Amino acid sequence: MFQIFKPTIEPLCAYCIKIPWTTQKISEAASELWHQHSVLGWNLGEWSRIQQSQCPLCKLVKRVAHEIYRAGDQVNPHYPDKTISVAWLVLPPPIQRTVFSVKGLSSLASETPTICFVTKCAATTFADDAYFLNPIIPEKLDISRVTSWISRCTTTHSGDCVPVVNKDFREAFRGLLVIRFIDVFKNCLVETQEVPKYVSLSYMWGTVPNFRLTTSNRSQLFVAGSLEKVHNIPRTIKDAIALVRQLQVRYLWVDALCLLQNDSDDLERGVNAMDLVYEQSWLTIVAACGHNANAGLPGIHPNSRIETTTAVEVKKGVFLGVYSNLELLMRNSIYRSRGWTYQEELLCRRALYFVDNKVFYRCPSAEYSESCLDHPQPQKPERNDLSPRKNEIQDHGGRYCSLVMDYSKRALSNDRDTLRAMSGITQRFSSLLRYDFLEGLPSHILDVCLAFEACQGNSLQRRVGFPSYTWAGWRGALRIRYPYGSVITAVIQHNCWIVWYKRSPSGKISPVRDPENQHWTHLTSGRSFDPPVPLGIDTSRTAPTGLSFSPRPLSYHLLQFWTIAIFCKISKYEDFTGNCTLVLKDGTKMGPISLDSFEESVFFDSNEPYEFILLSRERRGIGSIPNGIVEDSFPPGPVWKEILLG
């Protein structure tokens, strides 16, 4: 006869035993402190003590530290002497539940793991907001729960969550001749000029072999059952087909199988409509587990994940567990490090996330997790999304500059995809705000967007195939010095004077800003260059000339313009940052400058004067100088000259 072994509960330590282990007593104590504008908390002693403790709650605190480390954050460096505490508080939306928050482990104030009470009921919606963590995550995903999330979203949320039905094809999918889908019931491809209900997949290709649609296999793949005969379809795509079938939706859109991968025209049309493909989809599956297309969707098939117990009995009848929210798990996922997935996640309306062997649902109005009971009145999550509504992105480019900064931290397998992987975002801004882009830069705020620099602690390396004046021409995390709010208008009207022209690869010269576009005339300078000190040179010429040059064949536009140029030396730059200062002809050091790609070139090793303009013939760095030093240039400056910038 066998006897089931029940583990012995270790006693709580002298610190943790002081916590009243009923939510009623905790809430009463918290209410008294709330009136005093204080937060209820308990000191757990030094981290070195917690590390050695066998107390059940101390072990959960150590698990929180592990989750922080696993998410890519630095655990507080001041331990082992750092004092750790737990506070009883309500998490902000979308969680909006009462938890134990561990203080002292991380420098981040939010999006850290929390310790929660485990629910005692079998319902999917909680009544007591303290008991919301499910005791187990089952081996198989509960599809009925997923459909309830989607149904609740469809019937109770605003139009931001659900795509507009009965759209004209040309309006729904700008520039596409047809759109292709996987028919998950017929196991083949179809193409149509209608706008059906469909699911889209956002995933990582990685380095695994990925079966793709080409002009040679196209006709065969439109035959019913043809996909069953293909043996090298990645697991993530196979699992997505199975999931869409379980959701009772017929069509699935996957880039590898719905765009002709060896037809440049078809690819170009598809990439340019990427924002609409994800926006119009009924649901987007975000496959953020693993690091390639064979990671699959854990929980879709039996044995694709193991049942996980979240509950730890800290005292007889009292169960707690550690909960990590969606943003914490996504922050250090490989998915969030890849370039192509950036716009896919931003542009979709609602998504089902598979990350860290867990499943979450997120839309503009709510967020749900299979790890928790559902909140009866969910709050809007703080999403870094790109709403299709114009009023949320009409900030003269500041939002776009912020997106570029985030995107620059991501990696691409092919540098040639740098602008293509952002094309859905640029199309969104261009169509809603009615301005053009030049090599990834908004034309109406070109002056400001040229002022980008490496983020602190990083350096920029040149990316071939793109001009140096755009962020796309550089590899590495960067930021744009954007003056937010109404300041941008004053900056351009009063501090900018360059009249910008662009020269196409064929040599055609035209204004960067469309003179027929009257929507952004308030962001046009309209002033000529006003020298800060008398220079004795004519600075009135701004019209482009037929400036001749013999460059190698280029695939991008050059900037052509007139501006002031001076000549200065540079001090010895710092080996790890590329920071240095300008040196005038009298030896005075003036004006900080940060050099780009200094590790890869001997360009900056010379002791001769360099030419400096607001930019340079080819951008080599960024800096600032006081107005009055222009006349202190080395010869032959200062000069007013025409520049071709590539």
ChimeraX attribute file (.defattr): number of C-alpha atoms within 10 A of each C-alpha:
attribute: neighborCount
match mode: 1-to-1
recipient: residues
	/A:1	2
	/A:2	4
	/A:3	5
	/A:4	5
	/A:5	6
	/A:6	6
	/A:7	7
	/A:8	7
	/A:9	13
	/A:10	13
	/A:11	15
	/A:12	18
	/A:13	16
	/A:14	11
	/A:15	16
	/A:16	20
	/A:17	14
	/A:18	12
	/A:19	15
	/A:20	12
	/A:21	16
	/A:22	10
	/A:23	15
	/A:24	10
	/A:25	12
	/A:26	15
	/A:27	17
	/A:28	11
	/A:29	16
	/A:30	19
	/A:31	15
	/A:32	13
	/A:33	13
	/A:34	12
	/A:35	9
	/A:36	9
	/A:37	9
	/A:38	11
	/A:39	16
	/A:40	18
	/A:41	19
	/A:42	18
	/A:43	15
	/A:44	22
	/A:45	16
	/A:46	16
	/A:47	22
	/A:48	14
	/A:49	14
	/A:50	21
	/A:51	13
	/A:52	10
	/A:53	15
	/A:54	13
	/A:55	20
	/A:56	20
	/A:57	26
	/A:58	22
	/A:59	17
	/A:60	19
	/A:61	27
	/A:62	17
	/A:63	17
	/A:64	25
	/A:65	21
	/A:66	14
	/A:67	21
	/A:68	23
	/A:69	14
	/A:70	14
	/A:71	19
	/A:72	13
	/A:73	18
	/A:74	14
	/A:75	18
	/A:76	15
	/A:77	12
	/A:78	11
	/A:79	14
	/A:80	14
	/A:81	12
	/A:82	15
	/A:83	18
	/A:84	21
	/A:85	20
	/A:86	21
	/A:87	16
	/A:88	20
	/A:89	17
	/A:90	15
	/A:91	16
	/A:92	14
	/A:93	14
	/A:94	20
	/A:95	22
	/A:96	16
	/A:97	17
	/A:98	22
	/A:99	23
	/A:100	23
	/A:101	23
	/A:102	23
	/A:103	20
	/A:104	20
	/A:105	24
	/A:106	18
	/A:107	13
	/A:108	14
	/A:109	9
	/A:110	11
	/A:111	16
	/A:112	24
	/A:113	23
	/A:114	22
	/A:115	23
	/A:116	23
	/A:117	26
	/A:118	24
	/A:119	23
	/A:120	15
	/A:121	14
	/A:122	10
	/A:123	11
	/A:124	16
	/A:125	15
	/A:126	19
	/A:127	15
	/A:128	12
	/A:129	21
	/A:130	19
	/A:131	22
	/A:132	25
	/A:133	28
	/A:134	27
	/A:135	22
	/A:136	15
	/A:137	22
	/A:138	17
	/A:139	18
	/A:140	16
	/A:141	20
	/A:142	14
	/A:143	14
	/A:144	11
	/A:145	14
	/A:146	19
	/A:147	14
	/A:148	11
	/A:149	20
	/A:150	21
	/A:151	12
	/A:152	12
	/A:153	21
	/A:154	15
	/A:155	9
	/A:156	10
	/A:157	15
	/A:158	11
	/A:159	12
	/A:160	16
	/A:161	24
	/A:162	21
	/A:163	20
	/A:164	14
	/A:165	11
	/A:166	10
	/A:167	14
	/A:168	11
	/A:169	18
	/A:170	14
	/A:171	11
	/A:172	20
	/A:173	25
	/A:174	16
	/A:175	14
	/A:176	18
	/A:177	14
	/A:178	16
	/A:179	18
	/A:180	19
	/A:181	23
	/A:182	24
	/A:183	24
	/A:184	23
	/A:185	16
	/A:186	17
	/A:187	19
	/A:188	18
	/A:189	26
	/A:190	18
	/A:191	14
	/A:192	12
	/A:193	14
	/A:194	15
	/A:195	19
	/A:196	18
	/A:197	15
	/A:198	21
	/A:199	27
	/A:200	26
	/A:201	23
	/A:202	26
	/A:203	27
	/A:204	26
	/A:205	19
	/A:206	15
	/A:207	11
	/A:208	13
	/A:209	13
	/A:210	18
	/A:211	13
	/A:212	19
	/A:213	20
	/A:214	17
	/A:215	11
	/A:216	10
	/A:217	11
	/A:218	15
	/A:219	11
	/A:220	13
	/A:221	21
	/A:222	18
	/A:223	14
	/A:224	15
	/A:225	17
	/A:226	14
	/A:227	21
	/A:228	12
	/A:229	10
	/A:230	10
	/A:231	8
	/A:232	13
	/A:233	19
	/A:234	18
	/A:235	16
	/A:236	23
	/A:237	25
	/A:238	18
	/A:239	20
	/A:240	24
	/A:241	25
	/A:242	17
	/A:243	22
	/A:244	21
	/A:245	16
	/A:246	15
	/A:247	14
	/A:248	12
	/A:249	18
	/A:250	20
	/A:251	24
	/A:252	28
	/A:253	26
	/A:254	20
	/A:255	20
	/A:256	16
	/A:257	22
	/A:258	23
	/A:259	23
	/A:260	22
	/A:261	16
	/A:262	13
	/A:263	12
	/A:264	11
	/A:265	11
	/A:266	16
	/A:267	16
	/A:268	17
	/A:269	17
	/A:270	25
	/A:271	20
	/A:272	22
	/A:273	20
	/A:274	26
	/A:275	26
	/A:276	21
	/A:277	23
	/A:278	27
	/A:279	27
	/A:280	26
	/A:281	25
	/A:282	22
	/A:283	26
	/A:284	27
	/A:285	23
	/A:286	27
	/A:287	28
	/A:288	27
	/A:289	25
	/A:290	19
	/A:291	20
	/A:292	22
	/A:293	24
	/A:294	23
	/A:295	20
	/A:296	24
	/A:297	31
	/A:298	24
	/A:299	24
	/A:300	19
	/A:301	15
	/A:302	11
	/A:303	11
	/A:304	15
	/A:305	18
	/A:306	14
	/A:307	13
	/A:308	13
	/A:309	12
	/A:310	17
	/A:311	19
	/A:312	19
	/A:313	17
	/A:314	23
	/A:315	16
	/A:316	8
	/A:317	8
	/A:318	14
	/A:319	20
	/A:320	24
	/A:321	22
	/A:322	21
	/A:323	20
	/A:324	17
	/A:325	17
	/A:326	21
	/A:327	14
	/A:328	19
	/A:329	21
	/A:330	19
	/A:331	15
	/A:332	14
	/A:333	20
	/A:334	17
	/A:335	25
	/A:336	19
	/A:337	21
	/A:338	21
	/A:339	24
	/A:340	24
	/A:341	21
	/A:342	21
	/A:343	23
	/A:344	25
	/A:345	22
	/A:346	20
	/A:347	23
	/A:348	30
	/A:349	25
	/A:350	29
	/A:351	25
	/A:352	22
	/A:353	23
	/A:354	22
	/A:355	20
	/A:356	14
	/A:357	18
	/A:358	22
	/A:359	23
	/A:360	19
	/A:361	22
	/A:362	24
	/A:363	24
	/A:364	23
	/A:365	19
	/A:366	23
	/A:367	25
	/A:368	22
	/A:369	23
	/A:370	20
	/A:371	20
	/A:372	22
	/A:373	22
	/A:374	22
	/A:375	22
	/A:376	11
	/A:377	10
	/A:378	15
	/A:379	16
	/A:380	15
	/A:381	16
	/A:382	14
	/A:383	14
	/A:384	9
	/A:385	17
	/A:386	23
	/A:387	19
	/A:388	18
	/A:389	11
	/A:390	14
	/A:391	10
	/A:392	10
	/A:393	18
	/A:394	14
	/A:395	15
	/A:396	19
	/A:397	24
	/A:398	20
	/A:399	17
	/A:400	20
	/A:401	20
	/A:402	13
	/A:403	20
	/A:404	21
	/A:405	20
	/A:406	16
	/A:407	24
	/A:408	22
	/A:409	16
	/A:410	19
	/A:411	17
	/A:412	15
	/A:413	13
	/A:414	8
	/A:415	17
	/A:416	14
	/A:417	14
	/A:418	25
	/A:419	17
	/A:420	18
	/A:421	22
	/A:422	24
	/A:423	20
	/A:424	24
	/A:425	23
	/A:426	22
	/A:427	20
	/A:428	22
	/A:429	23
	/A:430	14
	/A:431	11
	/A:432	14
	/A:433	18
	/A:434	14
	/A:435	20
	/A:436	20
	/A:437	17
	/A:438	17
	/A:439	18
	/A:440	20
	/A:441	23
	/A:442	23
	/A:443	19
	/A:444	26
	/A:445	22
	/A:446	18
	/A:447	20
	/A:448	20
	/A:449	23
	/A:450	20
	/A:451	19
	/A:452	19
	/A:453	23
	/A:454	24
	/A:455	16
	/A:456	10
	/A:457	8
	/A:458	14
	/A:459	22
	/A:460	24
	/A:461	16
	/A:462	20
	/A:463	18
	/A:464	13
	/A:465	14
	/A:466	23
	/A:467	23
	/A:468	23
	/A:469	24
	/A:470	19
	/A:471	30
	/A:472	24
	/A:473	22
	/A:474	25
	/A:475	22
	/A:476	22
	/A:477	21
	/A:478	22
	/A:479	21
	/A:480	19
	/A:481	14
	/A:482	20
	/A:483	14
	/A:484	13
	/A:485	11
	/A:486	10
	/A:487	10
	/A:488	18
	/A:489	18
	/A:490	14
	/A:491	16
	/A:492	21
	/A:493	15
	/A:494	13
	/A:495	14
	/A:496	17
	/A:497	19
	/A:498	19
	/A:499	22
	/A:500	19
	/A:501	21
	/A:502	22
	/A:503	20
	/A:504	15
	/A:505	13
	/A:506	11
	/A:507	12
	/A:508	10
	/A:509	18
	/A:510	15
	/A:511	15
	/A:512	20
	/A:513	23
	/A:514	13
	/A:515	9
	/A:516	7
	/A:517	12
	/A:518	10
	/A:519	11
	/A:520	17
	/A:521	13
	/A:522	13
	/A:523	16
	/A:524	17
	/A:525	19
	/A:526	14
	/A:527	14
	/A:528	15
	/A:529	16
	/A:530	11
	/A:531	15
	/A:532	12
	/A:533	11
	/A:534	10
	/A:535	14
	/A:536	10
	/A:537	11
	/A:538	9
	/A:539	17
	/A:540	12
	/A:541	15
	/A:542	20
	/A:543	12
	/A:544	20
	/A:545	10
	/A:546	8
	/A:547	9
	/A:548	8
	/A:549	7
	/A:550	5
	/A:551	7
	/A:552	6
	/A:553	8
	/A:554	14
	/A:555	12
	/A:556	17
	/A:557	21
	/A:558	23
	/A:559	22
	/A:560	25
	/A:561	20
	/A:562	23
	/A:563	20
	/A:564	20
	/A:565	21
	/A:566	23
	/A:567	24
	/A:568	24
	/A:569	22
	/A:570	23
	/A:571	17
	/A:572	14
	/A:573	17
	/A:574	12
	/A:575	10
	/A:576	11
	/A:577	18
	/A:578	20
	/A:579	20
	/A:580	20
	/A:581	21
	/A:582	23
	/A:583	20
	/A:584	22
	/A:585	15
	/A:586	9
	/A:587	10
	/A:588	12
	/A:589	16
	/A:590	18
	/A:591	16
	/A:592	15
	/A:593	19
	/A:594	21
	/A:595	22
	/A:596	22
	/A:597	20
	/A:598	24
	/A:599	16
	/A:600	9
	/A:601	9
	/A:602	9
	/A:603	10
	/A:604	19
	/A:605	11
	/A:606	10
	/A:607	10
	/A:608	12
	/A:609	18
	/A:610	16
	/A:611	18
	/A:612	23
	/A:613	19
	/A:614	17
	/A:615	20
	/A:616	19
	/A:617	15
	/A:618	13
	/A:619	21
	/A:620	19
	/A:621	22
	/A:622	20
	/A:623	18
	/A:624	13
	/A:625	14
	/A:626	9
	/A:627	10
	/A:628	11
	/A:629	15
	/A:630	23
	/A:631	20
	/A:632	17
	/A:633	22
	/A:634	20
	/A:635	12
	/A:636	10
	/A:637	18
	/A:638	21
	/A:639	21
	/A:640	19
	/A:641	15
	/A:642	18
	/A:643	21
	/A:644	19
	/A:645	19
	/A:646	21
